């Protein structure tokens, strides 16, 4: 039995007792690749694993995840029957997530960007926080603030949240991804985590590349999910 078949069988066997895995894709900065990551992760859980999945757009500034859904719908793309896409850019997002845990196998939340408060509340209900960041200096500047806010939220989290940083928009033809990894794993004092701000970031091994496939995915229902499938297998093993 293949891994995907085994996981789908397990999903079907437990369908009457859902307690959703809640994945918050967040960053206290716009344009970090949150929405693309949230969509591909939601599709992985809905299409590959066959789980009833809620993609929750909690970004107060753009709500581009929900816009993606409406464009795909208008253009005639087939939305998976087990994927629900909703908007909820409100401060009581934690309560909304709790109310929906029993209805879904996975809840993917696009949060951050426009509201530190919504990001904080979403993380209080998360099992997994995924922070996407492009390998450029300007993109790395908000990481400490994002993880500091996540740490405050984690103190209120009763689920046991784990946080991971993932490099997205990586072009291996340049030195940027390698340099970014070095800075994240061996930060200079004042640029890392911990009391002295010199501890490494929890960087995922899987890297998401700057493929045209991702750049042109908005408003479509992509089927090439390999990199995000590998990422989620790594982080939930």
TORKE-276182 format. One line per field, with one value per residue: residue number from 1; z, y, x of N, C-alpha, C, O, CB in turn. Coordinates in steps of 0.1 Angstrom, whole numbers, m for minus. Atoms other than C-alpha are relative to their C-alpha. Glycine has a CB too. Example, Ala and Ser with C-alpha at 12.3 -4.5 7.8 and 13.67 -1.06 7.14 Angstrom:
REM TORKE-276182
num <- c(1	2)
n_c3 <- c(0	0)
n_c2 <- c(m12	m11)
n_c1 <- c(9	m9)
ca_c3 <- c(78	71)
ca_c2 <- c(m45	m11)
ca_c1 <- c(123	137)
c_c3 <- c(0	8)
c_c2 <- c(12	11)
c_c1 <- c(9	m8)
o_c3 <- c(7	9)
o_c2 <- c(12	22)
o_c1 <- c(19	m3)
cb_c3 <- c(12	m14)
cb_c2 <- c(0	5)
cb_c1 <- c(m10	4)
END
This chain:
REM TORKE-276182
num <- c(1	2	3	4	5	6	7	8	9	10	11	12	13	14	15	16	17	18	19	20	21	22	23	24	25	26	27	28	29	30	31	32	33	34	35	36	37	38	39	40	41	42	43	44	45	46	47	48	49	50	51	52	53	54	55	56	57	58	59	60	61	62	63	64	65	66	67	68	69	70	71	72	73	74	75	76	77	78	79	80	81	82	83	84	85	86	87	88	89	90	91	92	93	94	95	96	97	98	99	100	101	102	103	104	105	106	107	108	109	110	111	112	113	114	115	116	117	118	119	120	121	122	123	124	125	126	127	128	129	130	131	132	133	134	135	136	137	138	139	140	141	142	143	144	145	146	147	148	149	150	151	152	153	154	155	156	157	158	159	160	161	162	163	164	165	166	167	168	169	170	171	172	173	174	175	176	177	178	179	180	181	182	183	184	185	186	187	188	189	190	191	192	193	194	195	196	197	198	199	200	201	202	203	204	205	206	207	208	209	210	211	212	213	214	215	216	217	218	219	220	221	222	223	224	225	226	227	228	229	230	231	232	233	234	235	236	237)
n_c3 <- c(0	1	m11	2	m1	m14	m6	4	m7	m14	m1	2	m13	m12	5	m9	m12	4	m9	11	m1	4	5	2	9	m4	0	m3	12	12	11	m4	6	m9	7	8	m9	m7	10	4	m11	m1	11	m3	m9	6	12	m2	m12	0	m12	1	m2	0	3	m6	3	m12	3	0	10	14	2	13	1	4	14	8	1	8	14	5	2	11	12	3	m5	m9	m14	m6	m9	m14	m3	m3	m1	m7	m5	m14	m5	m12	m12	m7	9	m8	m3	13	3	m10	3	13	m1	1	13	11	m3	1	1	4	m2	6	m10	m1	9	m4	m14	m10	m9	6	0	m13	m4	7	m5	m13	3	10	m3	8	5	11	4	12	1	12	m4	2	m13	m4	m4	m12	m11	m8	m6	m15	m5	2	m9	m13	m1	m1	m13	m10	2	m3	m15	m2	8	m8	10	2	14	5	10	10	10	13	11	12	11	1	14	m2	9	m8	m13	m10	m10	m9	m9	m9	m9	m9	m9	m9	m8	m7	0	m8	m12	3	12	m1	m11	m13	m9	6	14	8	3	14	3	3	15	6	10	13	6	10	10	7	13	7	m5	m12	4	8	m6	m5	7	5	m10	4	m4	m3	m14	m6	m10	m13	m6	m7	m12	m11	m5	m9	m12	m8	m1)
n_c2 <- c(m12	m12	m9	m8	9	3	m12	m2	10	m5	m11	5	8	m10	m11	m4	m5	m10	m10	m6	m5	m14	m5	m15	m5	m14	m8	m14	m7	4	5	10	13	7	5	11	11	4	7	12	9	4	10	12	7	4	8	11	8	2	m5	m13	m11	m14	m11	m12	m12	m9	m11	m11	m10	3	11	5	14	1	m6	12	9	m6	0	13	4	m7	5	14	10	9	m1	13	0	0	m12	m11	m13	m10	m12	m3	m9	m6	3	13	12	12	6	6	12	10	4	8	11	13	1	2	7	m10	m15	m8	m14	m10	m11	m9	m11	m13	m1	8	6	12	10	5	8	12	8	6	12	7	11	m2	m13	0	m14	0	m12	1	m2	m13	m7	m7	10	6	m10	1	14	m1	m5	11	11	m5	0	14	6	m4	7	14	1	2	11	13	11	4	m4	m1	m11	2	m10	7	m10	0	m8	2	2	6	m6	m11	3	m5	10	5	m11	m1	11	m2	m11	5	11	m6	m14	m9	m4	m10	4	13	2	3	m11	m8	m1	6	14	3	1	14	0	13	4	m1	m14	m2	m7	m11	6	m7	7	m7	m13	m1	8	m8	2	14	12	7	14	4	m3	8	m6	m2	13	4	m9	4	13	m2	m7	8	14)
n_c1 <- c(9	m8	2	12	12	1	5	14	8	1	10	14	4	2	8	11	m6	m10	m6	m8	m14	1	m12	1	m11	1	m13	4	m5	7	m8	m10	3	9	12	m4	m3	13	8	m6	1	14	3	m7	9	13	m1	m10	4	14	7	8	m10	5	m10	5	m7	1	m8	9	m4	2	9	m3	3	14	0	m5	11	10	m5	0	14	5	m7	4	m8	7	m5	2	13	m3	m8	9	m7	8	m7	3	m11	5	m8	4	m3	m3	13	5	m8	4	13	0	m10	7	7	m11	m12	m10	4	m11	3	m9	1	m12	0	6	5	m7	10	6	m10	m2	12	0	m11	5	8	m7	m9	m12	m2	m9	m4	m8	m9	m8	m14	m5	m2	12	9	m4	0	12	1	m1	13	10	m2	3	14	4	m4	10	13	m2	3	15	5	1	m1	m14	m3	m14	m2	m11	m2	m3	m5	8	m5	m14	m6	m13	m10	m7	m5	9	5	m11	m4	11	0	m11	4	10	m5	m11	2	m9	7	9	8	6	10	m5	m2	m11	3	m11	3	4	14	4	1	3	m10	6	0	10	m7	7	4	10	12	6	2	12	10	12	13	1	m1	m11	0	m14	m1	m11	m8	7	3	m13	m1	10	m5	m12	4	10	m5)
ca_c3 <- c(0	m10	16	1	m1	35	46	27	42	77	69	58	90	113	93	121	147	132	153	126	122	122	101	103	74	87	85	98	63	31	m1	17	m3	24	1	m24	4	21	m12	m21	14	15	m19	m6	23	3	m30	m20	15	8	40	44	44	54	38	60	47	79	62	70	43	11	15	m16	m7	m10	m41	m56	m49	m65	m96	m100	m96	m121	m146	m144	m125	m106	m68	m49	m31	2	1	17	13	37	47	84	90	125	160	172	146	174	184	148	144	176	164	131	144	146	110	91	90	82	87	68	79	58	85	93	70	79	116	143	165	140	136	173	178	150	164	198	180	157	158	132	124	90	82	46	37	4	5	4	31	31	35	65	85	99	111	147	152	137	159	190	184	178	211	230	213	219	257	253	230	246	214	215	185	166	144	112	88	51	23	m7	m40	m41	m73	m71	m99	m74	m41	m23	m9	4	19	35	50	65	81	95	109	121	129	141	176	175	144	157	184	221	250	233	199	185	183	149	133	130	93	73	51	22	0	m22	m55	m77	m104	m130	m118	m85	m101	m124	m100	m88	m97	m107	m90	m95	m95	m92	m54	m50	m32	m7	m3	6	30	49	51	66	91	102	102)
ca_c2 <- c(0	34	61	83	53	45	81	83	50	64	96	77	55	86	107	107	120	150	171	193	197	235	250	288	302	336	364	400	413	413	397	369	341	333	330	308	286	284	274	247	232	232	214	189	180	180	164	142	131	134	152	177	209	245	273	303	337	358	384	417	437	418	386	373	337	342	363	333	311	335	339	302	296	323	309	274	256	226	232	200	190	186	220	249	285	312	347	355	385	392	393	363	340	317	311	305	279	261	260	243	218	190	196	192	171	201	239	261	297	325	351	380	407	434	425	413	407	383	365	362	348	323	310	304	276	263	229	241	276	279	312	316	340	348	348	385	409	430	399	387	419	410	375	384	404	375	349	371	375	338	330	352	335	300	308	307	277	245	224	224	245	241	268	264	288	278	296	303	319	304	306	281	299	326	326	341	309	296	330	332	298	306	338	319	290	311	345	374	386	407	390	357	342	336	359	372	371	349	315	299	300	266	263	235	215	216	247	261	273	303	282	299	273	292	326	319	298	326	319	283	249	236	199	199	198	179	205	214	177	171	201	189	153	167	189	164	132)
ca_c1 <- c(0	14	18	m9	m33	m26	m32	m64	m76	m68	m87	m118	m117	m116	m140	m166	m141	m123	m100	m84	m47	m45	m17	m12	8	18	44	41	49	30	42	60	44	18	m12	5	18	m16	m33	m8	m8	m46	m47	m22	m45	m77	m65	m35	m47	m84	m92	m120	m100	m109	m87	m93	m84	m76	m55	m72	m53	m57	m78	m61	m66	m104	m99	m79	m109	m134	m113	m108	m145	m154	m129	m145	m118	m131	m128	m123	m156	m138	m121	m140	m126	m138	m129	m126	m102	m114	m99	m120	m104	m92	m128	m138	m110	m121	m157	m146	m120	m146	m158	m124	m94	m72	m76	m51	m50	m35	m27	m4	6	m19	m27	m4	m35	m51	m18	m14	m50	m46	m13	m31	m51	m24	m7	19	31	47	66	75	103	120	159	164	176	145	124	144	140	105	114	124	92	71	87	85	48	44	62	37	8	23	21	m17	m18	m31	m25	13	23	56	70	91	106	106	125	102	109	143	164	193	210	220	237	207	192	225	234	199	202	236	222	192	211	241	227	248	240	209	195	184	161	165	173	205	189	217	200	192	157	138	145	128	151	126	129	102	116	107	91	69	43	39	41	12	m9	m32	m68	m61	m63	m28	m21	17	21	53	74	47	38	75	74	43	57	89	71	44	65)
c_c3 <- c(0	12	m1	2	15	8	m3	7	15	1	m1	13	11	m4	10	13	m3	12	m9	4	m5	m3	m3	m9	2	0	2	m11	m12	m11	3	m6	9	m7	m9	8	6	m10	m3	12	2	m11	3	10	m6	m12	3	11	1	12	m2	6	0	m3	5	m3	12	m2	m2	m12	m14	m3	m14	m1	m4	m14	m10	m2	m9	m15	m6	m3	m12	m14	m3	5	10	14	6	10	14	4	2	2	6	3	15	6	12	12	7	m9	8	3	m12	m3	9	m4	m12	1	m2	m14	m11	5	0	m1	m3	1	m6	9	0	m10	6	15	9	10	m6	0	13	4	m8	5	14	m2	m9	6	m7	m5	m11	m5	m13	m2	m13	4	m4	13	5	5	14	12	10	8	15	5	m2	10	15	3	1	14	10	m2	4	15	3	m7	8	m9	0	m14	m2	m11	m10	m10	m13	m10	m12	m10	m2	m14	3	m9	6	13	11	9	9	10	11	11	11	11	10	10	9	1	8	12	m3	m12	0	11	13	8	m5	m15	m9	m2	m14	m1	m3	m15	m5	m10	m14	m4	m11	m11	m8	m14	m6	4	12	m4	m7	5	4	m9	m7	11	m5	4	3	14	6	11	13	6	8	13	11	5	9	13	9	2	14)
c_c2 <- c(12	9	8	m8	m3	12	2	m10	4	11	m5	m7	9	11	5	6	10	8	6	3	15	6	15	3	15	7	15	9	m5	m4	m10	m14	m8	m6	m12	m13	m6	m8	m14	m10	m5	m10	m13	m9	m5	m10	m13	m9	m2	4	12	11	14	9	13	12	10	12	13	10	m3	m11	m6	m15	m3	5	m11	m9	5	0	m14	m5	7	m5	m15	m11	m8	0	m14	0	1	12	12	12	11	12	2	9	8	m5	m13	m12	m13	m8	m7	m13	m11	m5	m9	m12	m14	m3	m4	m8	9	14	7	14	9	13	9	11	13	1	m10	m7	m13	m11	m6	m10	m13	m10	m7	m13	m9	m12	3	15	m1	15	0	13	m2	3	13	8	7	m9	m5	9	m2	m13	1	4	m11	m11	4	0	m14	m6	5	m7	m15	m2	m3	m12	m13	m12	m5	4	m1	9	m4	11	m8	11	m3	9	m1	m3	m6	4	11	m5	3	m11	m5	11	2	m11	1	11	m5	m10	5	15	8	4	12	m3	m13	m1	m1	13	10	3	m4	m14	m2	m1	m15	m2	m14	m3	2	15	0	9	10	m5	9	m6	7	14	2	m8	7	m2	m13	m10	m9	m14	m5	5	m6	7	3	m13	m4	8	m5	m14	2	6	m7	m14	m5)
c_c1 <- c(9	m3	m12	m13	m2	m6	m14	m9	m2	m10	m14	m4	m3	m9	m11	6	11	5	11	14	m1	14	m2	12	0	14	m5	6	m8	9	11	m2	m10	m12	3	3	m12	m8	6	0	m14	m3	7	m9	m13	2	9	m5	m15	m7	m9	8	m7	12	m6	8	m2	9	m9	3	m4	m11	2	m2	m15	m2	4	m12	m11	4	0	m14	m6	6	m3	9	m8	6	m3	m12	3	9	m10	10	m8	9	m4	12	m4	8	m4	2	3	m13	m6	7	m5	m14	0	9	m7	m6	10	11	12	m6	13	m4	10	m2	13	m1	m6	m4	8	m10	m6	10	2	m12	0	10	m4	m7	8	7	14	m1	11	3	8	8	8	15	5	1	m12	m11	3	m2	m12	0	0	m13	m11	2	m2	m15	m6	3	m10	m13	1	m2	m14	m5	0	2	15	5	15	1	12	0	3	4	m9	7	15	5	14	11	8	5	m10	m5	10	4	m11	0	11	m4	m11	5	12	m1	10	m8	m9	m9	m6	m11	7	2	10	m2	12	m2	m6	m16	m3	m2	m3	11	m6	m1	m10	6	m8	m4	m11	m14	m6	m4	m14	m12	m13	m12	m1	0	11	0	14	3	12	8	m7	m4	13	2	m9	4	11	m5	m10	4	m2)
o_c3 <- c(8	19	9	7	20	16	6	11	21	11	7	17	20	4	9	22	1	20	m9	15	m16	5	m12	m5	m3	1	m5	m8	m14	m10	m4	m3	7	m5	m9	5	6	m7	m4	9	4	m8	0	8	m3	m12	m1	10	8	16	m11	17	m10	5	m1	1	13	8	m12	m16	m22	m13	m21	m13	m13	m21	m21	m14	m18	m23	m18	m13	m20	m24	m13	1	17	16	5	17	22	15	m8	9	0	5	19	14	12	12	14	m8	3	3	m11	m8	5	m3	m15	m8	m8	m16	m22	17	7	m9	5	m6	m3	9	m6	m14	10	20	7	15	1	2	14	9	m2	6	17	7	m13	17	m2	m11	m8	m8	m13	2	m15	14	m12	22	17	14	22	24	22	15	21	15	7	16	23	13	9	19	19	7	9	20	14	m6	14	m4	m3	m22	7	m20	m5	m14	m13	m12	m17	m7	m5	m21	7	m8	1	17	23	21	21	22	23	23	22	23	22	21	19	m4	18	12	m9	m14	m10	15	15	2	m4	m21	m19	m7	m19	9	m8	m19	m2	m17	m24	4	m19	m7	m7	m24	2	5	12	1	m6	m1	5	m21	m15	22	m12	15	8	16	19	21	24	19	19	23	23	17	20	24	21	5	17)
o_c2 <- c(14	7	10	m4	m3	10	7	m7	2	12	1	m6	6	21	16	10	8	12	1	8	17	5	19	1	22	0	19	19	m17	m1	m12	m23	m20	m18	m22	m24	m18	m19	m24	m22	m16	m20	m24	m21	m16	m19	m24	m21	m11	m1	20	11	17	8	18	13	16	18	14	17	6	m10	m10	m20	m11	m1	m12	m13	m2	m2	m16	m12	0	m4	m20	m22	m3	m3	m19	10	6	12	15	12	14	11	0	4	20	m15	m18	m22	m23	m20	m17	m23	m22	m17	m17	m20	m22	m14	m8	m9	7	16	7	19	8	20	5	15	22	12	m22	m18	m22	m23	m19	m21	m23	m22	m18	m21	m19	m12	m2	19	m5	22	m4	24	m13	11	14	5	6	m5	m9	5	2	m16	m6	m2	m13	m15	m4	m4	m17	m14	m3	m10	m21	m13	m7	m15	m17	m23	m17	m5	2	10	m10	17	m17	21	m15	17	9	m12	2	1	16	m16	1	m9	m7	7	4	m8	m1	9	m1	m11	m1	22	2	4	22	4	m18	10	m1	24	22	9	2	m21	7	m3	m22	m2	m24	6	5	23	m9	20	10	1	15	1	8	19	12	m10	1	m1	m15	m7	m18	m18	m15	17	m6	1	0	m14	m9	3	m6	m16	m5	1	m4	m23	m16)
o_c1 <- c(18	m13	m20	m22	m14	m14	m22	m20	m13	m18	m22	m16	m10	m9	m15	m2	22	m3	23	17	m4	23	m9	24	m9	24	m15	13	m10	21	20	5	m11	m15	m5	m2	m14	m13	m1	m2	m17	m11	2	m11	m18	m6	4	m5	m19	m18	m6	13	m15	22	m16	20	m13	13	m16	m6	m7	m18	m8	m4	m18	m10	m2	m14	m16	m5	m4	m17	m13	m1	2	7	m17	18	m14	m14	m5	14	m18	20	m19	21	m15	20	m4	14	4	m5	0	m14	m12	1	m7	m16	m10	10	m1	m11	6	14	22	m15	23	m13	22	m12	23	m12	2	m7	7	m7	m7	7	3	m9	m3	8	0	m9	2	12	24	m10	22	m7	19	3	14	17	15	m7	m15	m18	m6	m1	m11	m10	m8	m18	m20	m8	m7	m20	m15	m5	m14	m20	m8	m6	m17	m17	10	1	17	7	23	m8	22	m10	10	m3	m10	16	22	m1	23	22	18	2	m7	m5	8	6	m8	m2	10	0	m11	0	15	7	15	m21	m5	m19	m12	m17	19	1	9	7	16	7	m13	m23	6	m14	3	16	1	m5	m11	11	m21	0	m19	m24	m19	m14	m20	m22	m23	m11	m11	2	9	m5	16	6	13	11	m2	m5	12	6	m4	2	12	0	m12	m4	1)
cb_c3 <- c(12	m13	2	m14	m8	6	m3	m16	0	5	m12	m12	3	4	m13	4	9	m11	14	m6	m8	12	m13	13	m16	13	m13	14	m2	m6	m6	15	m1	11	m7	m9	11	5	m12	m4	13	m1	m13	7	13	m6	m11	2	12	m2	10	8	m9	13	m15	16	m13	12	m12	13	2	m6	2	m4	14	10	m1	7	14	5	m1	10	13	1	1	m14	7	m5	7	8	m3	3	m11	13	m14	12	m8	9	m12	2	9	3	m9	13	6	m12	2	14	m3	m11	14	10	m4	m4	m10	m11	12	m14	15	m15	14	m2	m13	m7	0	8	3	m14	m5	10	m3	m15	2	8	m5	m7	m5	m11	10	m12	12	m12	12	m10	m6	m11	m2	m11	m10	m1	m6	m8	m5	4	m8	m14	m1	2	m12	m11	4	m2	m15	m3	7	m4	m12	6	m13	3	m2	m4	6	m7	4	m5	m3	3	2	9	m8	0	m14	1	3	m7	m8	m9	m7	m7	m7	m8	m7	m8	m8	m6	5	m8	11	m2	m13	3	m4	m1	14	3	m3	7	11	m5	m11	9	m6	m7	2	0	m5	5	m10	m1	2	m15	3	11	m8	m14	11	1	m10	m10	0	4	m12	m10	7	m11	m5	m3	m11	m9	m4	m6	m12	m7	m3	m7	m5)
cb_c2 <- c(0	8	10	6	m13	m4	12	m1	m13	4	9	m10	m9	5	m3	m13	m11	8	m6	12	m8	9	m8	8	m4	1	m2	5	m1	12	12	m1	m8	10	11	3	4	12	8	2	7	12	6	2	8	13	8	5	7	m15	4	m2	m1	4	0	m2	6	m8	m2	7	3	m5	5	3	m7	7	12	m7	m3	14	6	m10	4	15	2	m1	6	m15	11	m5	m13	m13	3	m2	4	m6	13	m13	10	m3	12	2	4	4	11	10	2	6	12	9	0	m1	13	14	m11	m3	5	m4	3	4	m6	m8	m4	1	m4	8	11	3	7	12	8	3	8	9	4	9	m13	m10	11	m9	7	m1	3	11	m11	8	10	9	m11	m4	14	2	m8	9	12	m6	m6	14	7	m8	5	15	0	m4	12	13	m1	0	4	m15	15	m15	13	m14	10	m8	m2	3	15	m12	13	m15	4	12	6	7	m12	m4	13	1	m13	5	12	m5	m12	m4	3	12	4	13	1	m10	m12	m8	m4	m6	15	3	m5	m12	9	m4	5	1	m15	m6	4	5	m9	13	m14	m1	m14	0	6	m5	m8	14	11	m2	m8	7	m8	7	m5	m4	14	8	m10	2	15	0	m9	10	14	1	m1)
cb_c1 <- c(m10	m3	12	0	2	14	9	m2	7	14	3	m1	12	14	m6	m8	5	m5	6	m6	10	m6	5	0	m3	m5	8	5	15	m9	7	1	12	m5	m6	12	10	m8	m1	15	4	m10	5	14	m3	m6	6	14	5	m3	11	m14	11	m7	4	m2	m5	3	9	1	14	13	m15	15	2	m9	8	12	m6	m4	14	7	m9	3	15	m1	12	0	m8	12	m8	8	10	m9	6	m7	m5	m1	3	m15	m1	m15	12	7	m10	1	15	m1	m9	4	6	m10	m7	5	3	11	m7	5	m2	m4	m2	13	m8	m12	m15	10	m11	m6	14	0	m13	3	13	m8	m13	11	m6	1	4	m5	8	m10	9	m5	8	m9	12	m5	m2	14	0	m12	12	11	m5	2	14	6	m7	7	14	m2	m3	14	6	m7	10	m14	m4	2	m4	5	3	m3	12	m13	15	m15	m4	4	0	m2	m6	m10	14	m11	m6	12	2	m13	2	12	m5	m12	4	14	m14	5	10	6	9	11	m8	12	4	13	m3	13	m10	6	m4	m12	13	m14	3	m14	14	m14	6	9	m5	1	4	10	11	3	6	4	m1	11	m14	13	m5	10	m13	10	5	m13	m3	12	m3	m14	4	9	m6	m13	14)
END
